[in-house]
Amino acid sequence: MDDDKTSAGQATQRKLSFLQTLKAVAWGMLGIRKGAGYREDTARLNPVHLVIAALLAGALFVVVLISIVRWAVASLS
């Protein structure tokens, strides 16, 4: 039973931090991640952090696009 606790503790320690998850999501959005790094990250990602980071990255992407469009429309006037 102690082996189960040790392996569960090691699995928790191996999880990426939220900032590391943000970095992995950013690389994924750019599409320039190496295969080995991708496999390593997917094995260590925390699903909750991944969902939150993806939502934040998506919202940031939309805000940037809206800002670019507003700037382009304002510069035409």
C-alpha positions in Angstrom: 0.0 0.0 0.0 3.0 2.3 0.6 4.0 1.8 -3.0 0.7 3.2 -4.2 1.1 6.3 -2.1 4.7 6.8 -3.3 3.7 6.4 -7.0 0.8 8.7 -6.6 3.0 11.3 -4.9 5.6 11.0 -7.7 2.9 11.5 -10.3 1.7 14.6 -8.6 5.2 16.0 -8.4 5.8 15.4 -12.1 2.8 17.6 -13.1 3.7 20.8 -14.8 3.0 24.1 -13.0 0.4 26.5 -14.4 3.0 28.7 -16.0 4.6 25.7 -17.7 1.2 24.7 -18.9 0.7 28.2 -20.3 4.0 27.8 -22.1 2.9 24.4 -23.6 -0.4 25.9 -24.7 1.4 28.8 -26.4 3.7 26.5 -28.2 0.7 24.4 -29.3 -1.1 27.5 -30.6 2.0 28.4 -32.7 2.4 24.9 -33.9 6.2 24.8 -33.6 6.6 22.2 -30.9 9.0 19.3 -31.3 7.5 15.8 -31.1 9.6 14.7 -28.1 8.7 17.9 -26.2 5.0 17.4 -27.1 5.0 13.8 -25.8 6.7 14.8 -22.6 4.3 17.7 -22.0 1.2 15.6 -22.6 2.3 13.0 -20.1 2.8 15.7 -17.4 0.0 18.2 -18.1 -2.6 18.8 -15.4 -6.0 18.7 -17.2 -7.5 21.5 -15.0 -4.6 23.7 -15.8 -4.8 22.8 -19.4 -8.5 23.8 -19.7 -7.9 27.1 -17.9 -4.8 27.9 -20.0 -6.6 27.1 -23.2 -9.6 29.3 -22.3 -7.2 32.2 -21.4 -5.2 31.8 -24.6 -8.4 31.7 -26.7 -9.8 34.8 -25.0 -6.5 36.6 -25.5 -6.5 35.6 -29.2 -10.0 37.0 -29.7 -9.1 40.3 -27.9 -6.0 40.7 -30.0 -8.0 40.1 -33.2 -10.7 42.6 -32.2 -8.0 45.2 -31.3 -6.3 44.7 -34.7 -9.7 45.1 -36.6 -10.6 48.2 -34.6 -7.2 49.7 -35.3 -7.4 48.9 -39.0 -11.0 50.4 -39.3 -9.9 53.5 -37.3 -6.9 54.1 -39.6 -9.1 53.9 -42.7 -11.3 56.8 -41.5 
